[in-house]
Amino acid sequence: IKYLLKGIFKSIPGVEKIYNFHKETGGTNNARYCYSVWLRHLTEANENGFPGVPNKLAELGPGDSLGIGISALLSGSEKCYALDIVRYTDAKKNLEIFEKLVTLFRERTAVPRDLSFSQIQPELDNYDFPHHILTEALLEASLKPERLNRIRESIRNLDNPEYSSGPDCMICYKVPWTDSAVIETGKIDMIISQAVLQHIDDIELTYQSMNIWLKESGYISHCIDLRSMGTSDSWYGHWSYSDLEWKIVKGRKKYLINRLPYSEHIALAKKYGFDISNEK
């Protein structure tokens, strides 16, 4: 009942604006979190037959910062596409995250797994800095001052469409994205998301778009949170609501969770041409 009442309250016109329920998503406002997530996905990809660092990366739902994509750039990627439904971030916040990430990479910091990150997935067998992937030669090139300045300039121009479409820009931030045309066909090496796919309502369009964006040799790496995300007292309670009850719980939010089971994600991935190389 309390979750139904919350949904009714948040549906009152003007309430959501006053309380700013979409102010932050949590997570990517922390550089160590972004660094940890990126290195986990990169390590898992390499262990499952996708060696090295992707040249072009796309991230779905970056949230409070583009820190995961920036981590990829600092690892040697040349281009990062960040796609979101709501704009949560800005240049100032990303510049702060960027400088902290540079320090983490320069110090070859081990993959963070302290108590505050205890629930981050995927889990690794070894949390040492992945020197076998990010070699000294690679990092020497990716962390050169002139290259860091290119990334900084790309961050400063997040809201400059003329610059972001130019050859010098390393970051393309699209908000909101509504169709697959936001990225050219067959250009992306890796698509990543961290606790995002459970929030997307038109999930079939998303899997279809990922198929369109990827190169033939490309791959996706997604962590999907199937819990109730604060909509119930139990982790599985979101599946117990009727459609009408769920509509009330969701209220006027642009998104909440799509309530799809894991099997549906796997079915959609296979429908749009993906081979599953690993599941955890």
Backbone torsions as a table, in degrees:
resi	resn	phi	psi	omega
1	ILE	NA	-40.8	-177.0
2	LYS	-62.9	-32.4	-180.0
3	TYR	-75.0	-32.3	173.7
4	LEU	-66.3	-41.6	179.0
5	LEU	-65.3	-39.0	176.5
6	LYS	-60.8	-43.6	179.9
7	GLY	-62.5	-41.1	178.2
8	ILE	-64.0	-44.1	-179.8
9	PHE	-60.9	-45.2	-178.2
10	LYS	-72.1	-14.2	178.2
11	SER	-83.7	-11.4	178.7
12	ILE	-65.4	125.9	-178.5
13	PRO	-51.9	129.6	177.1
14	GLY	93.9	-21.9	-177.4
15	VAL	-64.5	-46.4	-178.0
16	GLU	-61.3	-38.0	179.2
17	LYS	-67.4	-40.0	-179.1
18	ILE	-65.3	-45.5	-176.0
19	TYR	-89.8	-8.5	175.5
20	ASN	49.9	58.8	-175.9
21	PHE	-63.5	-20.6	-178.7
22	HIS	-100.5	23.1	-174.4
23	LYS	-60.3	-46.7	179.1
24	GLU	-142.7	158.5	177.2
25	THR	-101.2	-22.0	-176.9
26	GLY	84.6	147.9	176.7
27	GLY	102.9	-78.7	-171.5
28	THR	-76.9	5.7	170.9
29	ASN	-81.2	4.7	-179.2
30	ASN	-121.1	120.8	-176.9
31	ALA	-62.0	-39.9	-179.6
32	ARG	-64.4	-35.7	176.4
33	TYR	-63.1	-49.0	-179.7
34	CYS	-59.7	-44.0	179.3
35	TYR	-61.1	-46.1	-179.1
36	SER	-63.2	-46.3	-179.2
37	VAL	-61.7	-47.1	-178.3
38	TRP	-61.4	-48.7	-177.9
39	LEU	-65.2	-31.5	176.6
40	ARG	-65.8	-48.5	-179.9
41	HIS	-65.5	-41.0	-179.8
42	LEU	-63.3	-44.4	179.4
43	THR	-63.2	-44.6	178.9
44	GLU	-61.8	-41.0	179.2
45	ALA	-61.6	-44.6	-179.8
46	ASN	-65.0	-35.6	179.7
47	GLU	-73.6	-13.5	-178.3
48	ASN	-114.5	28.6	170.1
49	GLY	94.0	12.2	178.5
50	PHE	-119.5	82.7	-171.3
51	PRO	-72.4	156.5	175.0
52	GLY	77.2	-159.1	-178.2
53	VAL	-113.5	133.0	180.0
54	PRO	-63.8	139.2	179.0
55	ASN	-72.0	-42.8	178.3
56	LYS	-125.6	127.7	-176.4
57	LEU	-120.0	143.8	170.3
58	ALA	-123.0	135.3	176.8
59	GLU	-118.1	131.0	175.3
60	LEU	-93.1	130.2	175.5
61	GLY	64.2	57.0	-179.1
62	PRO	-64.3	-28.0	175.3
63	GLY	77.3	-130.1	-169.9
64	ASP	-67.4	-23.0	176.4
65	SER	-152.8	169.3	175.4
66	LEU	-97.8	27.8	-172.3
67	GLY	-59.6	-33.4	178.8
68	ILE	-68.9	-44.7	176.4
69	GLY	-65.1	-39.1	177.6
70	ILE	-63.8	-37.6	176.0
71	SER	-60.0	-39.0	177.2
72	ALA	-64.0	-41.5	178.1
73	LEU	-62.9	-40.5	178.9
74	LEU	-69.6	-18.0	177.0
75	SER	-87.3	-8.7	178.4
76	GLY	123.5	-7.4	176.2
77	SER	-63.1	150.1	-177.1
78	GLU	-99.0	-20.6	-176.8
79	LYS	-150.2	138.6	177.7
80	CYS	-128.4	127.2	173.4
81	TYR	-105.0	127.3	179.9
82	ALA	-118.0	119.3	-175.0
83	LEU	-117.8	126.3	-179.7
84	ASP	-139.8	167.6	178.7
85	ILE	-97.1	-35.9	178.6
86	VAL	-122.8	139.4	179.0
87	ARG	-81.8	114.4	179.0
88	TYR	-108.7	-14.7	-168.3
89	THR	-124.1	168.2	178.9
90	ASP	-147.8	175.5	-175.4
91	ALA	-63.3	-43.0	-177.3
92	LYS	-58.8	-48.2	-179.3
93	LYS	-62.4	-41.0	-178.1
94	ASN	-70.8	-31.5	176.0
95	LEU	-66.3	-37.2	177.2
96	GLU	-65.8	-45.1	177.9
97	ILE	-62.2	-42.0	-178.7
98	PHE	-56.9	-49.0	-176.9
99	GLU	-63.0	-37.1	178.4
100	LYS	-69.7	-36.6	178.2
101	LEU	-66.5	-39.2	177.9
102	VAL	-57.0	-43.7	178.8
103	THR	-62.3	-43.3	180.0
104	LEU	-60.8	-42.1	179.4
105	PHE	-71.7	-40.0	179.2
106	ARG	-62.9	-34.1	-179.3
107	GLU	-88.7	1.5	179.6
108	ARG	51.1	47.5	-176.6
109	THR	-64.0	137.6	176.4
110	ALA	-62.3	158.5	-179.0
111	VAL	-62.8	115.9	-177.9
112	PRO	-59.5	131.8	175.7
113	ARG	-144.5	31.6	178.9
114	ASP	-66.6	176.5	-170.6
115	LEU	-54.7	-39.6	-177.6
116	SER	-68.4	-15.5	179.1
117	PHE	-110.3	20.3	-172.0
118	SER	-64.4	-21.6	-177.4
119	GLN	-102.1	4.5	179.4
120	ILE	-67.9	134.9	174.0
121	GLN	-116.8	158.3	-2.0
122	PRO	-78.6	153.1	174.8
123	GLU	-78.1	149.3	-179.1
124	LEU	-115.4	159.0	173.8
125	ASP	-79.9	-28.6	-176.9
126	ASN	-138.5	125.6	-176.7
127	TYR	-103.1	11.8	174.5
128	ASP	-65.7	158.4	175.4
129	PHE	-59.1	132.7	-174.9
130	PRO	-78.1	72.2	-179.5
131	HIS	-60.0	-27.9	-178.6
132	HIS	-70.6	-19.7	176.2
133	ILE	-99.5	-54.1	-180.0
134	LEU	-95.7	82.0	-176.5
135	THR	-71.6	165.7	179.3
136	GLU	-60.7	-40.5	-179.7
137	ALA	-64.6	-42.2	-180.0
138	LEU	-64.0	-46.8	-178.0
139	LEU	-68.9	-33.0	176.7
140	GLU	-60.7	-38.4	179.1
141	ALA	-76.3	-42.1	-175.0
142	SER	-73.6	-22.0	-177.9
143	LEU	-105.9	16.5	176.2
144	LYS	-61.2	143.0	-177.5
145	PRO	-52.4	-42.2	-178.3
146	GLU	-67.4	-32.9	177.9
147	ARG	-72.8	-39.4	176.6
148	LEU	-61.2	-37.7	178.4
149	ASN	-66.0	-34.5	176.2
150	ARG	-63.7	-41.1	179.2
151	ILE	-67.0	-43.3	178.1
152	ARG	-57.8	-45.2	-178.3
153	GLU	-64.8	-36.5	177.1
154	SER	-64.7	-38.6	178.0
155	ILE	-67.0	-43.9	-179.8
156	ARG	-60.0	-28.1	-175.2
157	ASN	-104.9	28.5	-179.8
158	LEU	-55.7	-34.4	-176.3
159	ASP	-102.9	17.1	179.6
160	ASN	-108.2	95.4	-175.2
161	PRO	-60.9	-31.4	-179.9
162	GLU	-66.5	-43.4	179.6
163	TYR	-71.4	-42.9	-174.9
164	SER	-65.3	-21.1	177.7
165	SER	-93.2	-0.5	-178.2
166	GLY	-87.4	170.2	-175.3
167	PRO	-71.0	-21.3	-177.2
168	ASP	-85.7	-15.4	-176.0
169	CYS	-77.1	134.6	-179.1
170	MET	-107.0	-4.8	-178.4
171	ILE	-131.5	129.7	175.9
172	CYS	-120.9	112.2	-175.7
173	TYR	-107.1	112.6	-176.8
174	LYS	-112.3	115.7	179.3
175	VAL	-142.6	125.1	-12.4
176	PRO	-83.4	155.4	171.8
177	TRP	-100.6	136.7	-174.3
178	THR	-128.4	-10.7	177.7
179	ASP	-153.9	170.2	-173.9
180	SER	-69.6	-11.2	-177.2
181	ALA	-70.6	-7.0	-178.8
182	VAL	-68.4	-19.4	177.6
183	ILE	-131.6	140.2	179.6
184	GLU	-63.3	151.6	-179.8
185	THR	-66.0	133.5	172.3
186	GLY	66.2	33.7	-176.5
187	LYS	-108.9	-14.8	-168.8
188	ILE	-102.7	138.8	178.4
189	ASP	-89.8	-35.1	-176.4
190	MET	-146.6	137.7	174.2
191	ILE	-120.4	132.3	-173.4
192	ILE	-130.7	149.7	169.1
193	SER	-153.2	149.3	180.0
194	GLN	-125.7	107.3	-179.8
195	ALA	54.4	51.9	-177.5
196	VAL	-124.3	-43.0	-172.1
197	LEU	-60.6	-23.0	178.2
198	GLN	-73.1	-11.7	-178.7
199	HIS	-95.9	-14.4	-171.3
200	ILE	-85.6	123.1	-178.9
201	ASP	-73.1	-48.9	179.7
202	ASP	-89.0	69.3	-173.6
203	ILE	-70.7	-29.0	178.5
204	GLU	-65.4	-41.7	175.8
205	LEU	-58.9	-37.8	-178.0
206	THR	-65.3	-48.0	178.5
207	TYR	-65.0	-39.0	177.4
208	GLN	-62.8	-43.7	-179.4
209	SER	-64.6	-40.5	179.3
210	MET	-60.4	-38.6	177.0
211	ASN	-62.4	-40.0	-179.1
212	ILE	-69.0	-41.7	-175.2
213	TRP	-71.5	-32.5	-171.6
214	LEU	-74.5	147.0	167.4
215	LYS	-68.7	166.4	179.5
216	GLU	-58.5	-33.9	-179.1
217	SER	-93.8	6.6	-175.4
218	GLY	-75.3	170.6	-177.2
219	TYR	-151.1	160.7	177.8
220	ILE	-118.4	150.0	178.5
221	SER	-140.0	110.7	-173.7
222	HIS	-129.7	135.4	169.5
223	CYS	-106.2	119.2	-175.8
224	ILE	-112.5	123.2	180.0
225	ASP	-92.5	113.3	-175.5
226	LEU	-95.9	9.8	-179.7
227	ARG	-77.6	173.4	-174.6
228	SER	-76.2	-10.2	172.8
229	MET	53.7	46.5	175.9
230	GLY	78.5	12.6	179.1
231	THR	-100.8	2.1	-179.2
232	SER	-160.7	162.8	176.7
233	ASP	-76.8	-18.7	178.7
234	SER	-111.4	154.4	-176.0
235	TRP	-65.1	-24.4	-176.9
236	TYR	-105.9	6.4	-172.5
237	GLY	-63.6	-23.6	-179.2
238	HIS	-65.1	-20.4	178.5
239	TRP	-85.4	-5.8	-177.5
240	SER	-92.3	-11.5	-179.3
241	TYR	-77.9	145.8	168.8
242	SER	-72.9	168.1	179.8
243	ASP	-59.6	-40.7	179.4
244	LEU	-65.9	-45.2	178.7
245	GLU	-60.9	-40.4	-179.3
246	TRP	-66.4	-36.8	177.2
247	LYS	-61.4	-38.6	178.3
248	ILE	-69.3	-44.6	179.4
249	VAL	-60.5	-41.7	-179.1
250	LYS	-67.3	-34.5	179.3
251	GLY	62.1	-136.5	-177.1
252	ARG	-96.5	10.3	-178.6
253	LYS	-62.9	142.5	177.8
254	LYS	-66.8	-30.2	175.5
255	TYR	-154.6	159.1	173.4
256	LEU	-141.3	-96.9	168.2
257	ILE	-137.4	150.7	-174.2
258	ASN	-88.4	-7.4	175.9
259	ARG	64.8	18.8	178.3
260	LEU	-76.7	139.1	175.6
261	PRO	-76.4	164.3	-179.7
262	TYR	-56.5	-39.7	-178.0
263	SER	-59.8	-31.6	179.6
264	GLU	-70.2	-37.5	176.5
265	HIS	-63.3	-44.2	179.4
266	ILE	-63.0	-43.0	179.8
267	ALA	-61.6	-41.8	179.7
268	LEU	-68.9	-39.4	177.8
269	ALA	-59.4	-45.6	179.9
270	LYS	-68.0	-37.5	179.6
271	LYS	-59.1	-36.7	-177.4
272	TYR	-101.1	29.1	165.1
273	GLY	88.1	12.9	-179.3
274	PHE	-93.1	135.4	171.1
275	ASP	-94.5	132.4	-179.1
276	ILE	-84.3	112.8	-178.7
277	SER	-92.0	-24.0	-179.9
278	ASN	-162.1	142.1	175.7
279	GLU	-133.8	142.3	176.8
280	LYS	-131.9	NA	NA
